[in-house]
Amino acid sequence: MRRLMLAIFLGALVLVPSISRAEDRHFEMTIEEVDLEVAPGLTAKVWAYNGQVPGPLIHVKQGDHVEVKLTNMTTLAHTIHWHGQYMTNNWKNDGVPDITQKAINPGESFTYSFVAEKPGSLWYHCHVNVPEHVGIRGMWGPIIIDPKEPAEIEKRVTKEAILMFSGWNSEVAGVYGKGGHPTEGIDYFSINGKAFPTTQPLTVKKGDVLRLRLFSVSSEVAFHLHGHDVLVTHKDGLPLESPYYADVIPLLPGERIDGIVEMNNPGLWITHDHIEHHVSNNGKAPGGSVLVVEYEGLEQPDWYVWKNKQRNPDFYMSETMKKGYGLFNNEAFKGKAPIAEKKPRRRKKSQR
């Protein structure tokens, strides 16, 4: 009997899911100066984590010990603030310059170390001159922390999509050190760093249970999905005691909302921001915070803008979320090295 009980006990240990075991996660990141094409006709100079906007997806488990060595390869000082994390007895890793740390100067590195206490859809961003660095220079990215005990509805999810909404100012996009002031206008709006029509379609299958992770980075959002109901389940990473259905989901800057959608209505649909000027590029519609949701296997009309065009299935990080835990770069978000300005050649005295 004792041997039988021991065998049962050991078997139960084997069956305990790995989600219950905390791990040490060690990552390295850089900050780089790159040019990012937001929309046709708009290229912005950005400071980008690992040279991409959004920055790389960090995916860990609740309870994991996370270390991130950050190296500043730009010409200005920066930090990372881990937005939404508690940092219990660990305030020196909160990433606020002149409060919790000295800002990371050009050429320097700083290693952040923290326990992933709070699960959910969280994000990271620079905390130096936030209106410019975060507001219009792309210094942000997602960190997804899986809970130790996912809710039943979370276990039903078959596909994830991360949407990070941000705004841009075309008047100062090409010049570092300008912009980000409250009195200035934002005239381009994007999802994951791209404005429609350069946003990619979100492809789903009939029967999918889709989890939308919505992030408002730098401007308010009124999210709307055509043809489906969205069940709002989490706010700022925390599960709601009473989930509710919403037709339009408002988000303030910095806020995150998780919604779950039963994909049961095949067709070509869109999601868009219901703030009217957010669906335009410098006042020209359609543009801005719009994306197409398309069902697999649907016969697409000849006039469909994405007919016979190549898709990037990871534009909303759906494929990356299936890879497990780690830090993941994404080629879809990479900027380009800036082209050095040619200085006029000085004539020799003999040529004057």
Secondary structure, 3 states (H helix, E strand, C coil): CHHHHHHHHHHHHHHCCHHHCCCEEEEEEEEEEEEEEEECCEEEEEEEECCECCCCEEEEECCCEEEEEEEECCCCCECCEEECCCCCCCHHHCCCECCCECCECCCCEEEEEEECCCCEEEEEECCCCHHHHCCCCCCEEEEEEECCCCCHHHHCCCEEEEEEEEEECCCCCCCCCCCCCCCCCCCEEEECCECECCCCCEEECCCCEEEEEEEECCCCEEEEECCCCEEEEEECCEEEEEEEEECEEEECCCCEEEEEEECCCCCEEEEEECCHHHHCECCECCCECEEEEEECCCCCCCCCCCCCCCCCCCCCCCCHHHCCCEEECCHHHECECCCCCCCCCCCCHHHC
